[in-house]
Each structure stands twice: as structure tokens, then as C-alpha cells.
Amino acid sequence: MDEENIINHTTSMASKPPNARREMELIHAWVNNPNVDPGSLIDWPGIGASPINEYVTEGLLDMAFPTLFPDGQCDWIEPRIRRVHLHEFVKHLLRYRDHHFGRHPRFRYYMMNMIMRHRAQNSSAMFVKKSLQEMPITINELREHMENIPHSHLADRLMRFGTTLRGTRSYWAKCRAELFDLLHQIGTPTIFFNLSAANMYWPDLHALMPRTQPTNPQEAQKWRRQNIIDYPHIVAYYMHLRYTMFRKEILQKGMKAKDYWSRYEWQHRGSPHVHGFIWLEGAPNIDNLDWKNHDELKHAKKYFDSIIHAWNPRGDPHQRNIQVLQNFTQHPCLQNTQQLNQIDLTRDYEELLNCVERHTMCKEGACLRKKRGRMVCRYNAPWPLHLDGSKLFEDPATGDKVYEPARNDDRVNTHNRNILQLWRANVDWQPVLSRHVVMNYIAKYAAKA
């Protein structure tokens, strides 16, 4: 991914672990290929006792990944007219026309690790250069300095230099500080959101894949699943581009979001999602809301009713999650957003909601967690029904601020109808009713990082 194209307020984590079996398949395919001229092959790399310097050793990648560099050319360390930075070199390889670098089970992780180590060395070299007068010279001075590091001014400077190293504690501390600054400058955000990926269905995503889609629906479903496995770099970059455009055109221009904070994450199976906060223009000021004033609560409730939905238009429970929605050709997430003006939007909303917004099943290993001796859903599903309308109140027993939308289906997740139909995948859309909620979020994800 292009380093310069990363959103400042967005953070990310690594995606799905590699599949070791595919490399052996590639090696055997090369060795047993009868069409390969034996004279064009290079010797298999040997194993020695001397460590290899990855900064000066020519042909290092050729030896480490012989199936990717079968002719021993185009390594990063070789004579060139101009210097090529490592991240530019890797970006070029991942975008190579046959995508065999991106498909390799370990190459992308090896290069990510290499880039991070190079960044760490560059940052440490810059730190030493700027702090040379304060650095310990002898072993005893270094030991004394490490013993007193909690009270050391040098330690603070060292932590600041680490903020550029993605994934480190200093980096996550910087991201946490950004959210704290937003809280102090513009107040409590309006909405907490979570946008999942329908990467098995989005037609725009699979139009970018190298292989041709089969005409048979069952085969097309297998083809899409294999695309997600073989081309995770395309999936990750597409998710970044889709969210970036969605944020600019829909959240900021359409919903008048004046600011945002968000981050990417990947599930264990490799599916990405993005969650965060947005501050909307015209939203009630939660920090100054008088929870005992009936008129202020009525105004705030009316506003949240207009942007938060949990009402299933299919009142009959037997019409929810019908099997036709799981059909390979009629799944609503297969619908292209450019064709929404040509379809029945009411029916599209019904099918999309009942297919991706209902928390139909709680099971162990997914959402169930043990709490006080019994298994409960981490999302608190099923949710209470409110057939007579929404409620906004302060719990007198706990002091918690609560908004409960109008709901006729105890399995429908809170969402925004327009956001759901434009994003075309599962959406979580909740109001932020106190600064304490944001503080808990910050503490949770700072510890998680």
C-alpha cells in the first residue's frame, strides 16, 4: 500500500496469516515443468554458517524466494541508475502484472518485517545523531541510565522517535493522543460506526481480480472465495480506497461530518473492517445536554431517530432471512451501487437488512462470552423490543445514558438506512451519549494494540 496514501487518522493491523502449502506447490511445479530449459535455471541457494547482511548482499531475495526470482534478476540490492527505496520496490512488486508476488504465502510478510526493521534502524540512527551529547558512553553509564529510565528525559525523547514505527507502543500512544485531542477540541463525537466488508460479493472488488469470473453461480462463488485467499493485497487496498471515497463523499459531504477518527482491523479469517467515530454538524451537544430537561431530551431523541434505525420493514418473522437471499445470484451485496437508481430501493433495503444486519445466531467462539457463570452475547443480543417508539433517558440506578431505538425485531442491529444501502455490507451505527464511552474505547484498543 502506498505510504503517502494512508489516512492520518486511520491505523491498521496485519491481515490473514500465510498458507505454507502453496509455496511447495509452486516449487514442485517449477522443478517438474517439462517446458523449462534446464540451462536457464540457476542453482538452488545453499545454507551457510555466516550471517547474511541484508543491506549489502546482492541477490538476497533471489536466494530467499527462488520461485519469485527464477532467473536471479531484479533484486532490490543491485546496481541501479538511481536509488530505489524499499517500500517503493515492494509496492511495485505487489502491483506486478501477474500478481505472483502478492499471491506468495510469505513474501508480503517478509517484506513488511524488513521495512519495519529498516525504519526502526533509520529512526534509531537519527535519534543517536541528535542525542549524541546525552547518550551513555560506557557500559556502566548505560546500566545506570537504564535503571533510572523512568526519570530520564532521554527516555521521553526515545519514545517520541518511536511514534513513526507502525505497530509499536509509541505509535499507538500517538494514535490515542490524536483521539484525545479531538475530544478536547470539538467535544464528544456523534456516532460510533463499524463498516464490515462483503468481500465475497462486492462486484467492484472482484472486477479487479486477474482471472475471469465463471458463468456458473456455484463456480463463481468458489472463484470469489479463492480470490480473497490468493489476492489479499488487492482486497486490503480496495477496502482502503472504498472507505476513503465513502468517507469523503458520503460521511463528510452527504452527512456533513465535520471530523472523524478511524482505524482498520482484520478478522482472524482475513476479512477487513473499519471502525471509528464521526462528529456531525447540527448534532445535539451531548456534553452540555441536560438529562432532566424534557424539551432537550425530546429534541435530541428526534435527531437520533432521524439517523439511527433498527426497524425491520418485514413485520412477519417468517419472511426474515429467507433462503432466496443466500442464493449465489440474488444476494443483495452483489448489487452494484451504480445501479441503485434502476431498482426498487424499498425492496433492496428489506433484502439487504434481512441478509446482513440481523444477528441471527449467538454461538460459542463467535460472540458468546462467559460472564458471571453464564454465557452472554458480547453485543447484548437479542435486543429489547420497542414497538411504541424510541427512548432516550438516564438510568437512575447506574447513571448510564441510554438510547433505545424503535425496534420490532430483537435481532436487527442498529444502522442507518442510507449508509447501509450505499456501503452494501454489515453496518454498526450507534450514538455516543457520553465522553466516558469514548474513554473506554481508547483504553480497550490501546491495551489491545
C-alpha positions in Angstrom: 0.0 0.0 0.0 1.2 3.5 -0.8 2.7 5.0 2.3 1.7 8.5 1.3 -1.9 7.5 0.8 -2.6 6.4 4.3 -5.1 8.5 6.2 -3.6 10.4 9.1 -6.4 9.5 11.5 -6.5 5.8 10.4 -4.5 3.0 11.8 -4.2 -0.6 10.7 -3.1 -4.1 11.7 -1.8 -7.1 9.7 -4.2 -9.4 7.9 -4.6 -13.1 7.4 -1.5 -15.4 8.2 0.1 -17.2 5.2 -0.7 -20.6 3.7 2.6 -22.5 3.7 1.4 -25.2 1.4 1.2 -23.1 -1.8 4.9 -22.4 -2.0 5.8 -26.1 -2.1 3.2 -26.5 -4.9 5.0 -23.7 -6.8 8.4 -25.2 -6.2 7.3 -28.7 -7.4 5.6 -27.1 -10.4 8.8 -25.3 -11.4 11.0 -28.4 -10.9 8.7 -30.7 -12.8 7.8 -28.4 -15.6 9.0 -30.1 -18.8 8.9 -26.8 -20.8 11.6 -25.1 -18.7 15.1 -25.1 -20.3 17.5 -26.6 -17.8 20.2 -24.3 -19.0 18.1 -21.2 -17.9 17.8 -22.3 -14.3 20.1 -21.0 -11.5 21.5 -23.1 -8.7 19.4 -23.7 -5.6 20.7 -21.4 -2.8 22.8 -23.1 -0.2 22.8 -22.7 3.6 25.9 -21.5 5.4 27.0 -20.7 8.9 27.8 -17.0 8.3 25.1 -14.4 8.8 23.9 -12.5 5.7 23.9 -8.7 5.7 20.6 -7.8 4.1 21.8 -4.2 3.4 24.7 -5.2 1.1 24.2 -8.8 0.0 23.3 -8.8 -3.7 20.8 -11.4 -4.7 19.4 -11.9 -1.2 15.7 -12.0 -2.3 16.7 -14.2 -5.3 18.1 -16.8 -2.8 15.3 -16.4 -0.3 12.4 -16.6 -2.9 13.7 -18.6 -5.8 10.2 -19.2 -7.2 9.6 -15.4 -7.4 13.0 -14.6 -8.9 13.7 -17.8 -11.0 16.3 -16.1 -13.2 18.2 -14.3 -10.4 17.4 -10.8 -11.6 15.6 -7.7 -10.4 16.7 -8.0 -6.7 16.4 -4.9 -4.6 20.2 -4.7 -3.9 21.8 -4.4 -7.3 23.5 -1.6 -9.3 20.9 1.0 -10.5 21.0 4.4 -12.1 19.1 5.9 -9.1 18.3 4.8 -5.6 15.1 2.9 -5.1 13.5 3.0 -1.6 12.5 -0.4 -0.2 8.8 0.5 0.2 8.7 1.7 -3.5 10.3 -1.6 -4.6 7.8 -3.7 -2.7 4.8 -1.6 -3.9 6.0 -2.1 -7.5 6.3 -5.9 -7.0 2.8 -6.2 -5.4 1.4 -4.4 -8.4 3.2 -6.6 -10.9 1.0 -7.7 -13.7 0.7 -11.4 -12.9 0.4 -10.8 -9.1 2.6 -13.7 -8.2 4.4 -11.6 -5.6 1.2 -10.7 -3.9 0.0 -14.3 -4.0 3.1 -15.7 -2.4 2.3 -17.0 1.1 5.2 -15.3 2.9 6.8 -12.7 0.7 4.5 -9.8 1.8 5.1 -10.6 5.5 8.8 -10.9 5.0 9.0 -7.6 3.2 6.7 -5.9 5.8 9.0 -7.1 8.5 12.1 -5.9 6.6 10.5 -2.4 6.0 9.7 -2.1 9.7 13.2 -3.1 10.7 14.8 -0.6 8.3 12.5 2.2 9.6 13.5 1.3 13.2 17.2 1.5 12.3 16.8 4.8 10.5 14.9 6.3 13.4 17.4 5.0 15.9 20.3 6.4 13.8 18.6 9.8 13.7 17.9 9.6 17.4 21.5 8.8 18.2 22.7 11.6 15.9 20.5 14.2 17.6 21.1 12.9 21.2 24.8 12.2 20.9 25.7 14.6 23.7 23.3 12.9 26.2 24.0 9.2 25.2 25.8 7.0 27.7 29.4 6.2 26.6 30.5 3.3 28.9 28.7 0.1 29.9 28.4 1.3 33.5 26.8 4.6 32.3 24.4 2.7 30.1 23.4 0.4 33.0 22.9 3.4 35.3 20.9 5.1 32.7 18.6 2.1 32.1 18.0 1.8 35.9 16.8 5.4 36.0 15.0 5.3 32.7 11.5 6.2 34.3 13.0 9.5 35.4 15.1 10.1 32.3 14.5 12.9 29.8 16.3 10.9 27.2 13.7 8.1 27.6 10.9 10.5 26.7 12.8 11.6 23.6 13.3 7.9 22.6 9.5 7.3 22.9 8.8 10.2 20.6 11.1 8.9 18.0 9.2 5.6 18.1 5.9 7.2 17.0 6.8 6.7 13.3 7.2 2.9 13.7 3.8 1.5 12.9 2.7 -1.1 15.5 4.9 0.0 18.3 3.6 1.1 21.7 4.7 4.7 20.9 2.8 4.6 17.7 -0.4 3.5 19.3 0.1 6.1 22.1 0.3 8.7 19.3 -3.0 7.5 17.8 -4.6 7.5 21.2 -3.4 11.1 21.8 -5.0 12.1 18.5 -8.4 10.9 19.6 -7.9 12.6 23.0 -7.1 15.9 21.2 -10.3 15.6 19.1 -12.3 15.1 22.3 -10.8 18.1 24.0 -11.1 20.4 20.9 -14.5 19.6 19.4 -16.2 17.5 22.1 -17.9 14.1 22.3 -18.4 12.5 18.8 -21.9 11.9 17.5 -21.7 8.4 16.1 -19.6 5.3 16.6 -19.6 3.2 13.4 -18.3 -0.1 12.2 -18.2 -0.9 8.4 -17.6 -4.6 7.6 -16.6 -5.9 4.2 -18.7 -8.1 1.9 -15.6 -9.2 0.2 -17.2 -12.4 -1.0 -19.8 -10.4 -3.0 -18.7 -6.9 -3.9 -18.7 -6.8 -7.7 -16.3 -3.8 -7.9 -13.7 -5.7 -5.9 -13.8 -8.9 -8.0 -13.7 -6.9 -11.2 -10.1 -6.0 -10.2 -9.1 -9.7 -9.9 -6.9 -11.1 -12.7 -8.9 -14.2 -13.5 -12.2 -14.3 -15.4 -15.4 -15.0 -13.4 -17.1 -18.3 -14.3 -20.7 -18.2 -15.6 -21.9 -21.0 -13.3 -23.2 -19.4 -10.0 -21.7 -22.2 -7.8 -18.4 -21.9 -9.6 -18.5 -18.1 -9.4 -18.9 -18.4 -5.6 -15.8 -20.6 -5.4 -13.9 -18.2 -7.7 -14.7 -15.3 -5.4 -13.6 -17.2 -2.3 -10.3 -18.2 -4.0 -9.7 -14.6 -5.0 -9.9 -13.5 -1.3 -7.3 -16.1 -0.5 -4.9 -15.6 -3.4 -5.0 -11.8 -3.6 -5.2 -10.3 -0.1 -3.2 -7.3 -1.1 -5.9 -6.3 -3.7 -8.6 -6.8 -1.1 -6.8 -4.7 1.5 -6.1 -1.9 -0.9 -9.6 -1.9 -2.3 -11.0 -1.7 1.2 -8.8 1.3 1.9 -9.9 3.1 -1.4 -13.6 2.2 -0.8 -13.7 3.5 2.7 -11.7 6.7 1.8 -14.1 7.6 -1.0 -17.1 6.6 1.2 -15.9 8.8 4.0 -15.3 11.8 1.7 -18.4 11.6 -0.5 -21.0 10.1 1.9 -19.9 10.8 5.5 -18.4 14.2 5.0 -20.3 15.6 2.1 -23.6 13.7 2.5 -24.0 13.5 6.3 -22.0 16.7 7.0 -19.4 15.0 9.2 -17.0 17.8 10.3 -14.4 15.4 11.6 -13.6 11.7 12.0 -11.2 9.2 13.6 -11.0 5.6 12.3 -8.8 2.5 12.1 -8.7 -0.7 10.1 -8.6 -4.2 11.5 -8.6 -7.7 10.1 -10.5 -10.6 11.5 -8.7 -13.9 12.0 -10.1 -15.3 8.7 -8.7 -12.2 6.9 -11.8 -10.1 6.3 -11.2 -6.4 6.9 -13.4 -3.8 8.6 -13.1 -0.2 9.7 -14.5 1.4 12.8 -14.3 4.8 14.4 -16.1 8.0 15.4 -17.6 10.9 13.4 -18.7 14.3 14.5 -21.8 15.5 12.7 -22.9 19.1 12.1 -26.2 20.0 13.7 -26.0 17.1 16.3 -27.1 17.8 19.9 -24.2 18.8 22.2 -24.1 15.7 24.5 -21.5 17.3 26.8 -24.0 20.1 27.7 -27.2 18.1 27.4 -29.5 18.5 30.5 -30.8 14.9 31.0 -33.6 16.2 33.3 -34.9 18.7 30.8 -37.7 17.1 28.9 -37.5 19.5 25.9 -33.8 19.0 25.4 -34.2 15.2 25.5 -37.1 15.3 23.1 -35.0 17.4 20.6 -32.0 15.0 21.0 -34.2 11.9 20.6 -35.8 13.3 17.4 -32.3 13.9 16.0 -31.1 10.3 16.7 -34.4 8.9 15.4 -33.6 10.5 12.1 -30.2 8.9 11.7 -30.4 5.6 13.7 -32.7 2.8 12.6 -33.5 -0.7 13.9 -37.0 -1.3 12.5 -37.4 -4.4 10.2 -39.8 -3.5 7.4 -40.8 -7.2 7.2 -43.1 -7.5 10.2 -43.7 -11.2 9.6 -40.8 -13.2 11.3 -41.2 -16.0 8.7 -40.2 -13.6 5.9 -36.9 -12.7 7.5 -33.6 -14.3 6.3 -35.4 -16.2 3.6 -33.3 -18.6 1.6 -33.5 -16.7 -1.7 -31.3 -14.1 -0.2 -28.5 -16.6 0.3 -28.7 -17.6 -3.4 -25.4 -17.1 -5.3 -27.1 -14.9 -7.9 -29.6 -12.9 -5.8 -27.5 -11.9 -2.8 -28.2 -8.2 -2.3 -24.5 -7.4 -1.8 -23.9 -8.4 -5.4 -25.8 -5.3 -6.5 -23.6 -2.6 -7.9 -24.2 0.8 -6.3 -24.2 2.5 -9.7 -27.4 0.5 -10.5 -29.4 1.6 -7.4 -31.4 4.1 -9.4 -32.7 1.3 -11.5 -34.1 -0.9 -8.8 -36.8 -0.8 -6.1 -35.0 0.8 -3.2 -37.6 -0.2 -0.6 -37.3 -3.9 -1.6 -33.5 -3.6 -1.8 -33.4 -2.2 1.8 -35.6 -5.0 3.0 -33.4 -7.7 1.5 -30.1 -6.1 2.5 -31.3 -5.6 6.1 -32.5 -9.1 6.5 -29.4 -10.6 4.9 -26.5 -8.7 6.6 -28.0 -6.7 9.6 -29.7 -9.4 11.6 -27.6 -11.1 14.4 -29.4 -14.4 13.8 -27.4 -16.7 16.0 -25.2 -16.5 19.1 -22.6 -19.2 19.4 -19.6 -20.0 21.4 -16.3 -19.0 19.8 -18.0 -16.1 18.0 -20.0 -13.7 20.1 -20.7 -15.6 23.3 -18.6 -14.8 26.4 -18.7 -16.2 29.9 -19.9 -13.6 32.4 -20.8 -14.3 36.0 -21.1 -18.0 35.3 -23.2 -17.9 32.2 -22.7 -17.3 28.5 -23.9 -14.0 27.2 -23.6 -12.3 23.8 -20.9 -9.6 23.7 -23.3 -7.5 21.6 -26.1 -7.9 24.1 -28.3 -9.6 21.5 -31.2 -10.2 21.4 -32.1 -6.6 22.0 -35.3 -5.4 23.7 -38.3 -4.6 21.5 -39.8 -1.1 21.5 -42.9 -1.2 19.4 -44.2 2.1 20.7 -41.2 4.2 19.7 -37.6 5.0 20.8 -36.4 6.1 24.2 -33.7 8.4 25.4 -33.1 8.5 29.2 -30.6 8.4 32.0 -30.7 5.2 34.1 -31.4 6.4 37.7 -29.7 3.3 39.1 -26.4 3.4 37.2 -26.3 6.9 35.8 -25.8 5.5 32.3 -27.1 7.4 29.3 -29.3 5.1 27.1 -30.8 5.5 23.6 -33.1 2.6 22.6 -34.4 3.0 19.0 -37.8 1.9 17.9 -37.5 -1.9 17.3 -39.8 -4.7 16.1 -37.1 -7.3 15.6 -34.9 -8.3 18.5 -32.1 -9.4 16.1 -31.7 -6.3 13.9 -28.6 -4.3 14.5 -28.7 -0.5 14.8 -27.8 1.1 11.5 -28.5 4.0 9.2 -30.6 3.1 6.1 -28.8 5.3 3.6 -25.4 4.2 4.9 -26.4 0.5 4.7 -27.6 0.7 1.1 -24.6 2.6 -0.1 -22.0 0.6 1.8 -23.6 -2.7 0.8 -22.4 -4.7 3.8 -22.9 -5.0 7.5 -23.0 -1.7 9.4 -23.0 -0.9 13.1 -24.2 2.7 13.8 -24.6 3.8 17.4 -24.9 7.1 19.2 -22.2 8.3 21.6 -24.0 9.5 24.7 -21.1 10.3 27.0 -17.4 11.0 26.9 -16.9 8.1 29.2 -17.8 5.7 26.3 -15.0 7.1 24.2 -12.6 6.8 27.1 -13.4 3.1 27.4 -12.9 2.7 23.7 -9.5 4.3 23.9 -8.4 2.2 26.9 -9.6 -1.0 25.2 -7.8 -0.5 21.9 -4.7 0.9 23.5 -4.4 -2.2 25.6 -5.3 -4.4 22.5 -2.5 -2.8 20.5 
